Amino acid sequence: MPGIRQLAAISLTSLLFLFSPFSFAESKKLVITGSSTWKPFSFINSLGQPDGIMVDFWQLYAEKNDLDVEFHLKPWSQSLKYARTNPGVIHGGLGYTGERAKSMAFSRELPLRRYDVFLFVQKDLPFGDISALSTATVGSVKESTKHAFLLSRIPEENIRLFPTFGSLNDAAYEGEVDVFIDDLSTALYDMRVTGNNGLFTPRQKLYSFPLHFSVSKSSINDIAKIEQGLDNITPAEINAIYNKWLPQNRLHSSLPWLDKTAQYIILVISMLLLTGGLFLYHRLLKHRTEELKSAVRALRDSNEKLECVTQLDPLTGAKTRPQFFAALSDRRFSPAPYVVAMLDIDHLKEINHNFGEDVGDMALKHLATQLKLQLSSQTLFARVGGDEFAILFELSDSSQAQRKLGQLQKALQLSALYIDQRLVPVTFTSGIASYPYDAESGEELLRIANDRLRQQRTTQGSIMDDDYAPDPLKSRRWA
């Protein structure tokens, strides 16, 4: 009997070990990869050792879960390839993209701070907005989320790619690039530790993204096991890591009297200035107010004119192709579904031939007018080609978008275009694609919608050509 009890105890212990949440972790050493030059997130320090926020985080994870950890930090592109092609290797911190998800599996959001990506511009340059970067050289790291963001907003020839974050920063400080985009905290950290404070200044927040860990597709089953260990790390421990690398209140802690003294001095000076200048201010108030109103009116008029020139198609008044692609890029990780539609005016070439190009322009304007009347003010549409329009529907499925397009066709029939009592037929062929069912990226959705438009045109082409056969007598009468 004692032998049977011992055998049962040994069997039970073995089962508990096999089904323990950390049986995966206990049987394997955690191998973590990441960037070797992304200061202070992950980098190789002057002693040749892995260091940074991400390294401290995974060391804390290993300590909390009684594991061993080994770091293989590499240049950014190599770190992605290393994680993709080596089962069991964990990429310790990166943003999610649809392209990366094709070959890598992503965890839930890590308990690390989100990355707030800003536009950094050389201090003497006037650029304050990414839409104004048509002539600047913008630096980015190859295969980063920032590279994908830039491709959707500025010409590719204006982007200069670098293999690592460190090489990008060095090139910026040496004047090889005018502009770069990076996380606010890490960029300021790098400029401070390298002695380049003030050389570049943050001008505009572009977007933010959470961090995940990632493994190869073949190791997807390991994710849930590793995620369980994240629950053992507390927010206070995460804050301690960030305070180590990005201290927010070091000056306040060393000089605790500074804030109170500064506030007192500012209060006294403000009261003196307010008292001494009140009488003069009262006399000048009316005059300055009128000047300000005039300036505001002039600025409003100028902004409206500038918006019309830069954001609207001069012929139809619709949004432009870059504006539409920017809107699609903003919805790259949208939690809500939406539908993209492509419209192509039927027989615009025949209209130009039979009636003249001026009438063809009027047909384009007529379609744009009906789009404005039939769509809600929140629905974005743009002219993306000579006779092509694109629509971004905030709808949950394609059937709703089809009904909207059908209503638009009926509106064109009821509000026909007549030139000198002659009917100019304005109809369109369309194709649609739905997010996320057809694709995840806006560019791919547009491509699919365009392919379906072409298929629809091929199917109906012969009927439409017969219906639109030009009348030679009418052509001569128009001439």
Beta strands, then each sheet from edge to edge (+ up, - down):
strand 1: 30-35
strand 2: 37-38
strand 3: 42-44
strand 4: 50-51
strand 5: 69-74
strand 6: 89-94
strand 7: 104-106
strand 8: 115-122
strand 9: 138-141
strand 10: 159-162
strand 11: 179-183
strand 12: 200-209
strand 13: 212-216
strand 14: 338-345
strand 15: 380-383
strand 16: 388-393
strand 17: 417-419
strand 18: 422-424
strand 19: 428-435
sheet 1: 5+ 1+ 6+ 13- 7+
sheet 2: 2+ 3- 4+
sheet 3: 10+ 9+ 11+ 8- 12+
sheet 4: 15+ 16- 14+ 19-
sheet 5: 17+ 18-
end
